[in-house]
Amino acid sequence: MPPDADVLVIGAGPSGSLASALLLRRGFSVLTLERSVFPRFSIGESLLPQSMELLEGADLLRPAVEAGFQHKNGAVFTRAGRRTAFDFREKSCPGWGTTFQVPRAAFDLLMAERVRSRGARVLFGQEIVDAQVRVGDVRLAARDLESGGEREYRGGFVLDASGGAKVLARLMGLERPSRLAPRRAAFAHVQDPRPPRDDYDRNKILIAVHPERKAVWSWLIPFSDGRSSVGIVEDGVTGPSDGPGGALEALRSRISEEPEMRRLLQGATWDTPARSLEGYSSEVSALHGPGFALLGNAGEFLDPVFSSGVTLALKSASLAADLLTRERDGTHPDWTADFDRELGRGVDCFRAFVEAWYDGSFQDVLFFEPQEPRIRRQICSILAGYVWDRDNPFAVEPGRLKALAKLCAPA
């Protein structure tokens, strides 16, 4: 019985679509199996400029540009009445300095449709219930969520781009606890105030630290349609109870504890249900193995604070597509060196910054005055997603951040 495709892809999110696009251009046949029916809600809505280079390399950038998503050129951080803004165009390295803020329902559907138009088979409503993975022989059992029927799909390799579902990690026993402390995120979409405020730069994400608890922060991500994503990240995995007003009112109340968020959202319409994720940080014991590789959040997920998730996912997809091409062409690539370690350089850099954010030391760096211009540009590059830049000392040796934080610590 012939295989259904050279490569099976689990998940039609950004990493699955980018991997499929690259593989199609290189002559592979691709079949994507996605559990959801698109469009579907997802967070991870604020991209980083590094993502633009990766989308461009897969010829997926033009549809994103033409879709009219909200431009993003930086980030604003606020804490206890202090404010600092980073413009990604002022980073230390070459490359894109702007990107987009995207409702993921629209963005992911756009990417999946573009890949499908190029020849990939994309099947929605397919839940993977079993996986038999061997070199050159991958068999995935999928349940059709509409009919309830099951079918086996065969391929020569499988890329797991299932995000937080972690399909292969779960089925193959690869999950392990994250080194990061457990946290809880709650979020919703809102209709912006009318008339819109003219004193807020919609081209930047806002990250606002709670006035009393440095490990608690809120986000505001404007979209081009007059709506915004809002959310809060808190300690632990349970968070406070929703209270008599329900989950949405509880979210609104907790976000309004930060003065800048309260001011900017005054008059906003809270018209969508609140959602939450608990204990979202995760790791795995192996990112690849005979016949498979894990992309993006299906392997490791850190934290939403620096919007690193999509960038890491796209980078993993690009690396995997390159290695599969080299493997097909007989060059026998080293997956451990060129996938695990290369991707890991970026993950480790972001992890160092995430850890320093929550212990407050990186916040001290961000709000320190006066800021040395060269170091500020290097930090800006990290925030823009250029964590594989070998000319940036903070990307090459993330431990340097600790030394910098000591110099910036309050007296």
TIBA-270674 format. One record per residue (C-alpha): residue in three letters; x, y, z. Coordinates in steps of 0.2 Angstrom, whole numbers, plus 5000, padded with zeros to 4 digits. Layout:
[node "Ala", [X, Y, Z]]
...
END
This chain:
[node "Met", [5000, 5000, 5000]]
[node "Pro", [5008, 5017, 4995]]
[node "Pro", [5011, 5030, 5008]]
[node "Asp", [4998, 5045, 5009]]
[node "Ala", [5013, 5057, 5008]]
[node "Asp", [5031, 5059, 5010]]
[node "Val", [5029, 5069, 5026]]
[node "Leu", [5014, 5069, 5038]]
[node "Val", [5011, 5085, 5048]]
[node "Ile", [5001, 5085, 5064]]
[node "Gly", [4993, 5103, 5066]]
[node "Ala", [4990, 5117, 5053]]
[node "Gly", [4996, 5131, 5064]]
[node "Pro", [5010, 5143, 5059]]
[node "Ser", [5024, 5130, 5061]]
[node "Gly", [5014, 5116, 5052]]
[node "Ser", [5010, 5128, 5038]]
[node "Leu", [5028, 5135, 5036]]
[node "Ala", [5036, 5117, 5036]]
[node "Ser", [5023, 5112, 5023]]
[node "Ala", [5026, 5127, 5012]]
[node "Leu", [5045, 5124, 5012]]
[node "Leu", [5044, 5105, 5009]]
[node "Leu", [5031, 5108, 4995]]
[node "Arg", [5044, 5119, 4986]]
[node "Arg", [5057, 5106, 4988]]
[node "Gly", [5047, 5092, 4980]]
[node "Phe", [5040, 5083, 4995]]
[node "Ser", [5022, 5078, 4996]]
[node "Val", [5013, 5083, 5012]]
[node "Leu", [4998, 5079, 5021]]
[node "Thr", [4992, 5089, 5036]]
[node "Leu", [4980, 5082, 5049]]
[node "Glu", [4972, 5096, 5060]]
[node "Arg", [4961, 5092, 5075]]
[node "Ser", [4952, 5109, 5075]]
[node "Val", [4941, 5116, 5061]]
[node "Phe", [4948, 5133, 5056]]
[node "Pro", [4945, 5147, 5059]]
[node "Arg", [4948, 5143, 5078]]
[node "Phe", [4954, 5154, 5092]]
[node "Ser", [4972, 5154, 5098]]
[node "Ile", [4984, 5165, 5108]]
[node "Gly", [5001, 5170, 5102]]
[node "Glu", [4995, 5185, 5093]]
[node "Ser", [5010, 5197, 5094]]
[node "Leu", [5023, 5191, 5081]]
[node "Leu", [5042, 5196, 5082]]
[node "Pro", [5052, 5203, 5067]]
[node "Gln", [5063, 5188, 5066]]
[node "Ser", [5047, 5179, 5060]]
[node "Met", [5046, 5190, 5045]]
[node "Glu", [5062, 5183, 5038]]
[node "Leu", [5056, 5165, 5041]]
[node "Leu", [5039, 5168, 5033]]
[node "Glu", [5048, 5177, 5018]]
[node "Gly", [5059, 5161, 5016]]
[node "Ala", [5043, 5150, 5014]]
[node "Asp", [5035, 5163, 5002]]
[node "Leu", [5021, 5166, 5015]]
[node "Leu", [5025, 5184, 5019]]
[node "Arg", [5015, 5192, 5005]]
[node "Pro", [4998, 5185, 5010]]
[node "Ala", [5001, 5191, 5028]]
[node "Val", [5006, 5209, 5021]]
[node "Glu", [4990, 5209, 5010]]
[node "Ala", [4979, 5204, 5024]]
[node "Gly", [4980, 5221, 5032]]
[node "Phe", [4986, 5215, 5049]]
[node "Gln", [4991, 5228, 5063]]
[node "His", [5009, 5233, 5060]]
[node "Lys", [5020, 5231, 5075]]
[node "Asn", [5037, 5240, 5077]]
[node "Gly", [5041, 5237, 5096]]
[node "Ala", [5035, 5235, 5114]]
[node "Val", [5031, 5246, 5128]]
[node "Phe", [5034, 5241, 5146]]
[node "Thr", [5026, 5250, 5161]]
[node "Arg", [5030, 5247, 5180]]
[node "Ala", [5025, 5258, 5195]]
[node "Gly", [5022, 5273, 5184]]
[node "Arg", [5038, 5271, 5174]]
[node "Arg", [5038, 5268, 5156]]
[node "Thr", [5051, 5262, 5143]]
[node "Ala", [5048, 5259, 5125]]
[node "Phe", [5058, 5249, 5112]]
[node "Asp", [5057, 5252, 5094]]
[node "Phe", [5063, 5236, 5085]]
[node "Arg", [5070, 5246, 5070]]
[node "Glu", [5083, 5252, 5082]]
[node "Lys", [5091, 5234, 5086]]
[node "Ser", [5109, 5230, 5084]]
[node "Cys", [5108, 5218, 5070]]
[node "Pro", [5102, 5218, 5052]]
[node "Gly", [5085, 5211, 5047]]
[node "Trp", [5067, 5215, 5049]]
[node "Gly", [5062, 5228, 5062]]
[node "Thr", [5043, 5227, 5060]]
[node "Thr", [5030, 5214, 5060]]
[node "Phe", [5012, 5211, 5064]]
[node "Gln", [4999, 5208, 5078]]
[node "Val", [4987, 5196, 5072]]
[node "Pro", [4971, 5188, 5077]]
[node "Arg", [4977, 5170, 5076]]
[node "Ala", [4960, 5163, 5069]]
[node "Ala", [4962, 5174, 5054]]
[node "Phe", [4981, 5172, 5052]]
[node "Asp", [4982, 5153, 5054]]
[node "Leu", [4967, 5150, 5042]]
[node "Leu", [4976, 5162, 5029]]
[node "Met", [4992, 5152, 5031]]
[node "Ala", [4984, 5135, 5030]]
[node "Glu", [4974, 5140, 5014]]
[node "Arg", [4989, 5146, 5006]]
[node "Val", [4998, 5130, 5009]]
[node "Arg", [4983, 5120, 5003]]
[node "Ser", [4983, 5131, 4987]]
[node "Arg", [5000, 5125, 4983]]
[node "Gly", [4996, 5107, 4984]]
[node "Ala", [4996, 5101, 5002]]
[node "Arg", [4982, 5090, 5008]]
[node "Val", [4975, 5098, 5024]]
[node "Leu", [4962, 5088, 5033]]
[node "Phe", [4953, 5097, 5047]]
[node "Gly", [4943, 5088, 5062]]
[node "Gln", [4956, 5074, 5063]]
[node "Glu", [4961, 5069, 5080]]
[node "Ile", [4977, 5058, 5081]]
[node "Val", [4973, 5043, 5093]]
[node "Asp", [4989, 5032, 5090]]
[node "Ala", [5006, 5034, 5082]]
[node "Gln", [5018, 5020, 5076]]
[node "Val", [5034, 5029, 5071]]
[node "Arg", [5049, 5021, 5063]]
[node "Val", [5062, 5026, 5051]]
[node "Gly", [5054, 5028, 5034]]
[node "Asp", [5037, 5021, 5040]]
[node "Val", [5025, 5032, 5050]]
[node "Arg", [5008, 5027, 5054]]
[node "Leu", [4995, 5039, 5062]]
[node "Ala", [4978, 5033, 5067]]
[node "Ala", [4966, 5048, 5066]]
[node "Arg", [4948, 5049, 5071]]
[node "Asp", [4936, 5060, 5061]]
[node "Leu", [4928, 5071, 5074]]
[node "Glu", [4912, 5073, 5063]]
[node "Ser", [4909, 5055, 5058]]
[node "Gly", [4918, 5046, 5072]]
[node "Gly", [4927, 5035, 5060]]
[node "Glu", [4945, 5031, 5061]]
[node "Arg", [4958, 5029, 5047]]
[node "Glu", [4977, 5026, 5046]]
[node "Tyr", [4988, 5038, 5037]]
[node "Arg", [5005, 5033, 5032]]
[node "Gly", [5021, 5043, 5027]]
[node "Gly", [5040, 5042, 5028]]
[node "Phe", [5042, 5055, 5042]]
[node "Val", [5031, 5065, 5054]]
[node "Leu", [5032, 5083, 5060]]
[node "Asp", [5022, 5087, 5075]]
[node "Ala", [5016, 5104, 5075]]
[node "Ser", [5001, 5101, 5086]]
[node "Gly", [5006, 5115, 5099]]
[node "Gly", [5000, 5113, 5116]]
[node "Ala", [4991, 5097, 5112]]
[node "Lys", [5009, 5089, 5111]]
[node "Val", [5002, 5074, 5102]]
[node "Leu", [5018, 5064, 5099]]
[node "Ala", [5026, 5069, 5116]]
[node "Arg", [5010, 5062, 5124]]
[node "Leu", [5008, 5047, 5114]]
[node "Met", [5027, 5043, 5114]]
[node "Gly", [5030, 5047, 5133]]
[node "Leu", [5042, 5061, 5129]]
[node "Glu", [5034, 5074, 5141]]
[node "Arg", [5044, 5081, 5156]]
[node "Pro", [5041, 5095, 5169]]
[node "Ser", [5047, 5112, 5164]]
[node "Arg", [5061, 5121, 5173]]
[node "Leu", [5050, 5136, 5174]]
[node "Ala", [5038, 5139, 5188]]
[node "Pro", [5020, 5135, 5185]]
[node "Arg", [5009, 5150, 5180]]
[node "Arg", [4992, 5154, 5174]]
[node "Ala", [4986, 5165, 5160]]
[node "Ala", [4969, 5172, 5158]]
[node "Phe", [4963, 5182, 5142]]
[node "Ala", [4950, 5188, 5131]]
[node "His", [4947, 5200, 5116]]
[node "Val", [4938, 5217, 5118]]
[node "Gln", [4931, 5230, 5107]]
[node "Asp", [4942, 5246, 5109]]
[node "Pro", [4935, 5262, 5117]]
[node "Arg", [4925, 5273, 5105]]
[node "Pro", [4932, 5285, 5100]]
[node "Pro", [4949, 5276, 5101]]
[node "Arg", [4963, 5284, 5112]]
[node "Asp", [4975, 5294, 5102]]
[node "Asp", [4988, 5293, 5116]]
[node "Tyr", [4992, 5275, 5113]]
[node "Asp", [5004, 5268, 5100]]
[node "Arg", [4994, 5254, 5092]]
[node "Asn", [5010, 5248, 5083]]
[node "Lys", [5017, 5242, 5100]]
[node "Ile", [5012, 5228, 5112]]
[node "Leu", [5010, 5235, 5130]]
[node "Ile", [5017, 5224, 5144]]
[node "Ala", [5011, 5231, 5161]]
[node "Val", [5018, 5225, 5177]]
[node "His", [5007, 5224, 5192]]
[node "Pro", [5010, 5239, 5204]]
[node "Glu", [5013, 5227, 5219]]
[node "Arg", [5018, 5210, 5212]]
[node "Lys", [5032, 5210, 5200]]
[node "Ala", [5029, 5193, 5194]]
[node "Val", [5011, 5197, 5188]]
[node "Trp", [5009, 5207, 5172]]
[node "Ser", [4996, 5211, 5159]]
[node "Trp", [4996, 5213, 5140]]
[node "Leu", [4987, 5224, 5127]]
[node "Ile", [4989, 5219, 5109]]
[node "Pro", [4979, 5230, 5097]]
[node "Phe", [4972, 5223, 5081]]
[node "Ser", [4969, 5232, 5065]]
[node "Asp", [4950, 5230, 5066]]
[node "Gly", [4947, 5241, 5081]]
[node "Arg", [4949, 5226, 5093]]
[node "Ser", [4962, 5221, 5105]]
[node "Ser", [4968, 5205, 5115]]
[node "Val", [4970, 5208, 5133]]
[node "Gly", [4977, 5196, 5146]]
[node "Ile", [4985, 5193, 5163]]
[node "Val", [4999, 5181, 5169]]
[node "Glu", [4999, 5176, 5187]]
[node "Asp", [5008, 5165, 5199]]
[node "Gly", [5004, 5147, 5202]]
[node "Val", [4992, 5136, 5192]]
[node "Thr", [4975, 5140, 5200]]
[node "Gly", [4974, 5158, 5202]]
[node "Pro", [4960, 5167, 5211]]
[node "Ser", [4942, 5162, 5210]]
[node "Asp", [4931, 5169, 5197]]
[node "Gly", [4919, 5177, 5209]]
[node "Pro", [4900, 5181, 5207]]
[node "Gly", [4903, 5191, 5191]]
[node "Gly", [4910, 5176, 5182]]
[node "Ala", [4927, 5173, 5173]]
[node "Leu", [4926, 5188, 5162]]
[node "Glu", [4922, 5200, 5176]]
[node "Ala", [4936, 5193, 5186]]
[node "Leu", [4948, 5195, 5172]]
[node "Arg", [4943, 5213, 5169]]
[node "Ser", [4945, 5217, 5188]]
[node "Arg", [4962, 5209, 5189]]
[node "Ile", [4968, 5218, 5174]]
[node "Ser", [4961, 5235, 5180]]
[node "Glu", [4973, 5234, 5195]]
[node "Glu", [4987, 5241, 5184]]
[node "Pro", [4984, 5259, 5182]]
[node "Glu", [4989, 5261, 5163]]
[node "Met", [4979, 5246, 5158]]
[node "Arg", [4964, 5253, 5168]]
[node "Arg", [4966, 5270, 5159]]
[node "Leu", [4968, 5263, 5141]]
[node "Leu", [4953, 5250, 5143]]
[node "Gln", [4941, 5263, 5150]]
[node "Gly", [4926, 5262, 5139]]
[node "Ala", [4931, 5246, 5131]]
[node "Thr", [4917, 5233, 5127]]
[node "Trp", [4921, 5216, 5135]]
[node "Asp", [4911, 5205, 5123]]
[node "Thr", [4920, 5189, 5122]]
[node "Pro", [4921, 5174, 5135]]
[node "Ala", [4937, 5174, 5146]]
[node "Arg", [4948, 5159, 5143]]
[node "Ser", [4963, 5153, 5153]]
[node "Leu", [4978, 5141, 5152]]
[node "Glu", [4986, 5134, 5168]]
[node "Gly", [5004, 5127, 5170]]
[node "Tyr", [5007, 5130, 5151]]
[node "Ser", [5026, 5130, 5151]]
[node "Ser", [5033, 5113, 5145]]
[node "Glu", [5048, 5103, 5140]]
[node "Val", [5051, 5086, 5132]]
[node "Ser", [5065, 5073, 5133]]
[node "Ala", [5068, 5073, 5115]]
[node "Leu", [5065, 5085, 5101]]
[node "His", [5068, 5072, 5087]]
[node "Gly", [5070, 5054, 5084]]
[node "Pro", [5069, 5040, 5071]]
[node "Gly", [5055, 5046, 5059]]
[node "Phe", [5049, 5061, 5069]]
[node "Ala", [5053, 5079, 5075]]
[node "Leu", [5043, 5091, 5086]]
[node "Leu", [5040, 5108, 5081]]
[node "Gly", [5037, 5124, 5092]]
[node "Asn", [5025, 5121, 5106]]
[node "Ala", [5023, 5103, 5103]]
[node "Gly", [5041, 5102, 5109]]
[node "Glu", [5044, 5116, 5122]]
[node "Phe", [5035, 5131, 5127]]
[node "Leu", [5042, 5145, 5138]]
[node "Asp", [5031, 5159, 5142]]
[node "Pro", [5020, 5172, 5133]]
[node "Val", [5029, 5187, 5140]]
[node "Phe", [5041, 5191, 5126]]
[node "Ser", [5030, 5183, 5112]]
[node "Ser", [5043, 5171, 5108]]
[node "Gly", [5031, 5156, 5104]]
[node "Val", [5028, 5159, 5086]]
[node "Thr", [5046, 5163, 5082]]
[node "Leu", [5053, 5148, 5090]]
[node "Ala", [5039, 5137, 5081]]
[node "Leu", [5043, 5145, 5064]]
[node "Lys", [5062, 5143, 5067]]
[node "Ser", [5060, 5124, 5071]]
[node "Ala", [5049, 5121, 5055]]
[node "Ser", [5063, 5130, 5045]]
[node "Leu", [5077, 5119, 5052]]
[node "Ala", [5067, 5103, 5051]]
[node "Ala", [5062, 5106, 5032]]
[node "Asp", [5081, 5110, 5029]]
[node "Leu", [5086, 5094, 5037]]
[node "Leu", [5073, 5083, 5028]]
[node "Thr", [5079, 5090, 5012]]
[node "Arg", [5097, 5086, 5016]]
[node "Glu", [5092, 5069, 5021]]
[node "Arg", [5083, 5065, 5005]]
[node "Asp", [5098, 5071, 4995]]
[node "Gly", [5109, 5059, 5004]]
[node "Thr", [5120, 5071, 5015]]
[node "His", [5116, 5062, 5031]]
[node "Pro", [5113, 5078, 5042]]
[node "Asp", [5116, 5078, 5061]]
[node "Trp", [5099, 5082, 5069]]
[node "Thr", [5106, 5083, 5086]]
[node "Ala", [5118, 5097, 5081]]
[node "Asp", [5108, 5106, 5068]]
[node "Phe", [5090, 5104, 5075]]
[node "Asp", [5091, 5101, 5094]]
[node "Arg", [5106, 5112, 5098]]
[node "Glu", [5103, 5125, 5085]]
[node "Leu", [5085, 5128, 5090]]
[node "Gly", [5090, 5126, 5108]]
[node "Arg", [5102, 5141, 5107]]
[node "Gly", [5086, 5152, 5104]]
[node "Val", [5076, 5143, 5117]]
[node "Asp", [5090, 5145, 5130]]
[node "Cys", [5092, 5163, 5127]]
[node "Phe", [5073, 5167, 5129]]
[node "Arg", [5073, 5156, 5144]]
[node "Ala", [5086, 5166, 5152]]
[node "Phe", [5076, 5182, 5149]]
[node "Val", [5060, 5174, 5155]]
[node "Glu", [5068, 5169, 5171]]
[node "Ala", [5076, 5186, 5174]]
[node "Trp", [5059, 5194, 5170]]
[node "Tyr", [5050, 5185, 5184]]
[node "Asp", [5063, 5187, 5197]]
[node "Gly", [5063, 5206, 5193]]
[node "Ser", [5081, 5207, 5188]]
[node "Phe", [5077, 5210, 5169]]
[node "Gln", [5064, 5222, 5174]]
[node "Asp", [5077, 5232, 5183]]
[node "Val", [5087, 5232, 5167]]
[node "Leu", [5073, 5238, 5156]]
[node "Phe", [5069, 5253, 5168]]
[node "Phe", [5087, 5258, 5172]]
[node "Glu", [5092, 5275, 5168]]
[node "Pro", [5103, 5281, 5159]]
[node "Gln", [5103, 5266, 5147]]
[node "Glu", [5119, 5263, 5137]]
[node "Pro", [5115, 5264, 5118]]
[node "Arg", [5125, 5249, 5112]]
[node "Ile", [5118, 5238, 5126]]
[node "Arg", [5100, 5244, 5123]]
[node "Arg", [5101, 5240, 5104]]
[node "Gln", [5107, 5222, 5109]]
[node "Ile", [5093, 5220, 5121]]
[node "Cys", [5081, 5227, 5108]]
[node "Ser", [5087, 5213, 5096]]
[node "Ile", [5083, 5200, 5108]]
[node "Leu", [5066, 5207, 5111]]
[node "Ala", [5064, 5207, 5092]]
[node "Gly", [5067, 5188, 5091]]
[node "Tyr", [5085, 5188, 5085]]
[node "Val", [5091, 5176, 5097]]
[node "Trp", [5102, 5166, 5085]]
[node "Asp", [5113, 5182, 5081]]
[node "Arg", [5131, 5176, 5084]]
[node "Asp", [5136, 5194, 5085]]
[node "Asn", [5125, 5198, 5100]]
[node "Pro", [5134, 5194, 5116]]
[node "Phe", [5117, 5192, 5125]]
[node "Ala", [5112, 5179, 5112]]
[node "Val", [5129, 5170, 5112]]
[node "Glu", [5130, 5170, 5131]]
[node "Pro", [5113, 5173, 5139]]
[node "Gly", [5121, 5172, 5156]]
[node "Arg", [5128, 5190, 5153]]
[node "Leu", [5111, 5196, 5157]]
[node "Lys", [5114, 5192, 5176]]
[node "Ala", [5130, 5202, 5176]]
[node "Leu", [5120, 5217, 5168]]
[node "Ala", [5106, 5215, 5180]]
[node "Lys", [5118, 5217, 5195]]
[node "Leu", [5124, 5233, 5188]]
[node "Cys", [5106, 5239, 5186]]
[node "Ala", [5099, 5233, 5203]]
[node "Pro", [5092, 5246, 5214]]
[node "Ala", [5104, 5252, 5227]]
END
